[in-house]
Amino acid sequence: MADTGAPRNLYDDAAFFAGYSRLARFGDGWSAAFEHTAFMSLLPSPAGSRVLDLGCGAGQLVAHLATEGARLAVGVDLSRRMLALARERAGGMPVSFVRAAIEGVAFAPASFDLVLSSLAVHYVPDWEGLCARIAAWLAPGGVFVYSTEHPVYLSRATAEGWLPAAAGIPNAWALSRYGEEGERTERWIVDGVRKYHRMVSTQLNALIGAGFVVERVLEPMPDAAMLARRPDWAIESNRPFALLVCARLSR
């Protein structure tokens, strides 16, 4: 697939989708994802709210919010494959879907009370612009909750990060080019996956500049309960995988 700079529809790529669908977090396994508990802890009650999920994927989160009482739930995704799964999951629920890239979707001012995005915004090149657009879509006092690959994790290609230890088990992450923000291209299931690295300060300052008050920031690490279920996650305590933020519109 040629790299034109336009949003890449990864999940409609047959090879990528085949690989992604084998991940434990796919489909009904979404609640077993490493950062799931931390993400859900940031969400306000959706009861009676108008909710937007940017990069909704197979629709697990937006369907969950509908079952929890959201009066309007909208999911946005570029992938036809993922939206087909999302529509099937949300059958009969008050959920609608829009096929669009996060970079290009538009909504009327004050259309939502809660905007969410799970591990999708690192595919968007213009972070400041996205924060400003989300602020416009939210009603006064509205909340934006997102997760993204942590800038420490994303500062280099995933396959290059771990340094081998003497025993052959990696226990240190090679941090480099942290201050060099911008595009990172790597092989993740397929070649040429394009993501965008932004420092923690850059992310938070863009939110503040768009009129948000940052209420909580999480960098989840494995706890005893997680390790009892997945002992292999012990390695995750050596570097952060995800950054999660809850911010409230101050106007």
C-alpha positions as MATLAB code, in Angstrom:
seq = 'MADTGAPRNLYDDAAFFAGYSRLARFGDGWSAAFEHTAFMSLLPSPAGSRVLDLGCGAGQLVAHLATEGARLAVGVDLSRRMLALARERAGGMPVSFVRAAIEGVAFAPASFDLVLSSLAVHYVPDWEGLCARIAAWLAPGGVFVYSTEHPVYLSRATAEGWLPAAAGIPNAWALSRYGEEGERTERWIVDGVRKYHRMVSTQLNALIGAGFVVERVLEPMPDAAMLARRPDWAIESNRPFALLVCARLSR';
ca = [
       0.000    0.000    0.000;
       1.477    3.330   -1.016;
       2.222    5.819    1.746;
       0.372    8.929    0.573;
       0.155   10.608    3.973;
      -3.613   10.032    3.999;
      -5.181    8.017    6.844;
      -4.357    4.363    6.279;
      -7.291    2.005    6.561;
      -5.307   -0.705    8.336;
      -8.208   -2.764    9.568;
      -9.589   -3.336    6.082;
      -6.229   -4.708    5.002;
      -6.851   -8.483    4.928;
      -3.412   -9.413    6.281;
      -3.580   -6.896    9.103;
      -7.147   -7.831   10.072;
      -6.250  -11.533   10.138;
      -3.384  -10.821   12.523;
      -5.277   -8.363   14.684;
      -8.262  -10.674   15.076;
      -5.979  -13.212   16.754;
      -5.040  -10.810   19.552;
      -6.495  -11.537   22.989;
      -8.098   -8.070   23.131;
     -10.139   -8.623   19.969;
     -13.918   -9.094   20.120;
     -15.228  -10.387   23.426;
     -11.708  -10.297   24.856;
     -11.706   -6.488   25.018;
     -12.180   -6.480   28.787;
      -8.994   -8.539   29.203;
      -6.823   -5.870   27.572;
      -3.918   -4.672   29.702;
      -5.179   -1.101   30.135;
      -8.911   -1.904   30.292;
      -9.472   -1.563   34.054;
      -7.591    1.734   34.190;
      -9.529    3.120   31.222;
     -12.903    2.179   32.647;
     -11.990    3.787   35.975;
     -11.749    7.171   34.240;
     -15.224    7.085   32.705;
     -18.035    9.099   34.259;
     -21.457    7.483   34.295;
     -22.868    7.629   30.764;
     -26.490    7.545   31.974;
     -28.469   10.173   30.100;
     -25.379   11.392   28.243;
     -24.560   11.853   24.576;
     -21.428    9.818   23.892;
     -18.942    9.745   21.001;
     -16.348    6.977   20.554;
     -13.539    7.950   18.152;
     -11.923    4.889   16.581;
     -14.654    2.612   17.913;
     -13.317   -0.534   16.217;
     -15.602   -3.515   16.746;
     -17.878   -1.427   18.963;
     -17.360   -3.036   22.353;
     -16.994    0.222   24.264;
     -19.762    2.183   22.572;
     -22.171   -0.757   22.976;
     -21.241   -1.018   26.657;
     -22.010    2.667   27.176;
     -25.370    2.249   25.486;
     -26.243   -0.581   27.864;
     -25.194    1.680   30.768;
     -27.803    4.272   29.835;
     -26.273    6.650   27.288;
     -29.182    8.356   25.526;
     -27.131    8.820   22.357;
     -24.066    6.789   21.390;
     -22.079    7.344   18.194;
     -19.104    5.319   17.030;
     -16.652    6.547   14.395;
     -14.267    4.297   12.507;
     -12.693    4.165    9.055;
     -12.817    0.372    8.691;
     -15.762   -1.293    6.980;
     -14.774   -4.624    8.540;
     -14.769   -3.239   12.063;
     -17.987   -1.295   11.614;
     -19.748   -4.406   10.353;
     -18.771   -6.144   13.603;
     -19.778   -3.076   15.619;
     -23.228   -2.889   14.019;
     -23.790   -6.583   14.684;
     -22.777   -6.155   18.337;
     -24.997   -3.103   18.803;
     -28.079   -4.595   17.159;
     -31.177   -3.166   18.822;
     -29.220   -0.667   20.934;
     -29.469    3.139   20.544;
     -26.105    3.298   18.774;
     -25.244    4.799   15.393;
     -22.033    4.573   13.415;
     -20.164    6.890   11.074;
     -17.564    5.600    8.642;
     -14.863    8.265    8.642;
     -11.284    8.927    9.664;
     -10.862   10.686   13.005;
      -8.964   13.391   11.119;
     -11.934   14.235    8.920;
     -15.109   13.606   10.885;
     -17.154   16.645   11.898;
     -20.028   17.271   14.304;
     -22.062   20.293   15.333;
     -20.941   22.312   18.362;
     -21.969   20.976   21.777;
     -23.238   17.681   20.311;
     -21.814   15.450   23.061;
     -21.286   15.251   26.807;
     -18.572   12.581   26.678;
     -15.958   11.845   24.009;
     -13.834    8.698   24.240;
     -10.987    7.226   22.277;
      -9.196    3.962   23.029;
      -5.723    3.461   21.512;
      -6.552    5.425   18.376;
      -5.268    8.993   18.687;
      -1.646    7.972   18.085;
      -2.696    7.405   14.458;
      -3.755   11.074   14.126;
      -1.043   13.527   13.019;
      -2.638   16.798   14.197;
      -3.100   16.463   17.942;
      -3.670   20.151   18.690;
      -6.296   20.325   15.954;
      -8.052   17.219   17.267;
      -8.164   18.617   20.816;
      -9.697   21.852   19.517;
     -12.304   19.957   17.478;
     -13.269   17.741   20.421;
     -13.595   20.808   22.649;
     -16.016   22.288   20.116;
     -18.085   19.085   19.968;
     -18.467   18.920   23.740;
     -21.106   20.727   25.750;
     -19.843   22.941   28.607;
     -18.373   20.728   31.303;
     -18.080   17.801   28.905;
     -15.439   15.124   29.406;
     -12.775   13.691   27.086;
     -11.199   10.354   28.057;
      -8.538    8.771   25.893;
      -5.812    6.176   25.907;
      -2.792    6.169   23.640;
       0.428    4.240   23.336;
       2.709    5.819   25.914;
       5.307    8.184   24.448;
       8.085    6.157   26.097;
       6.752    3.058   24.335;
       6.102    4.851   21.056;
       9.385    6.741   20.901;
      10.867    3.827   18.963;
       9.611    0.845   16.982;
       8.089   -1.729   19.326;
      10.297   -4.542   18.029;
      13.424   -2.527   18.832;
      12.563   -1.449   22.361;
      13.530   -4.276   24.667;
      17.200   -4.777   25.460;
      18.225   -8.400   26.069;
      19.364   -9.209   29.598;
      22.092  -11.646   30.507;
      19.512  -14.364   31.156;
      17.903  -13.725   27.787;
      14.805  -12.116   29.308;
      14.431   -8.458   28.409;
      14.137   -6.174   31.419;
      15.055   -2.735   30.093;
      13.590   -0.522   27.410;
      15.852    1.512   25.152;
      14.476    5.044   25.173;
      15.667    7.204   22.305;
      14.510   10.195   20.240;
      11.962   11.036   22.941;
      12.131   14.742   22.165;
      11.921   14.177   18.409;
       8.185   14.273   17.910;
       6.381   13.163   14.794;
       5.830   10.123   12.618;
       7.046    6.671   13.563;
       6.707    3.893   11.001;
       7.114    0.293   12.067;
       6.087   -3.257   11.430;
       3.125   -4.179   13.604;
       1.468   -7.239   12.069;
       2.188   -5.679    8.647;
       4.847   -3.292    7.376;
       4.395    0.447    7.189;
       2.158    1.067   10.198;
       2.281    4.826   10.777;
       1.884    6.325   14.248;
       2.691    9.711   15.761;
       4.901   10.213   18.798;
       4.119   13.118   21.111;
       5.688   13.822   24.490;
       3.484   13.720   27.576;
       3.886   17.478   28.009;
       2.830   18.103   24.410;
      -0.333   16.075   24.881;
      -1.355   17.719   28.145;
      -0.509   21.246   27.022;
      -2.609   20.840   23.870;
      -5.569   19.830   26.040;
      -5.045   22.828   28.310;
      -4.722   25.104   25.292;
      -8.042   23.812   23.942;
      -9.830   24.746   27.174;
      -9.650   21.467   29.111;
      -8.778   20.935   32.749;
      -6.775   17.719   33.120;
      -8.385   15.772   35.957;
      -6.495   12.459   35.999;
      -3.524   10.897   34.247;
      -2.807    7.159   34.503;
       0.134    5.023   33.408;
      -1.128    1.525   34.280;
       1.287   -1.061   35.614;
       0.525   -4.724   36.362;
      -0.853   -5.370   39.834;
      -1.211   -8.655   41.715;
      -4.611   -9.456   40.221;
      -3.348   -8.858   36.697;
      -0.249  -10.974   37.269;
      -2.326  -13.821   38.707;
      -4.198  -13.899   35.403;
      -1.270  -13.125   33.134;
       2.155  -13.823   34.693;
       3.788  -12.828   31.417;
       2.715   -9.241   32.091;
       5.413   -8.900   34.775;
       7.690   -7.485   32.101;
       5.272   -4.587   31.616;
       6.379   -3.039   34.925;
       9.678   -2.108   33.272;
       8.186    0.559   31.014;
       4.774    2.123   30.500;
       2.704    0.776   27.611;
      -0.223    3.203   27.709;
      -1.012    6.752   28.772;
      -4.604    7.463   29.852;
      -6.055   10.913   30.409;
      -9.372   12.283   31.669;
      -9.941   15.982   30.914;
     -12.992   18.194   31.446;
     -13.948   21.175   29.333;
     -13.613   24.250   31.548;
     -16.089   26.464   29.699;
];
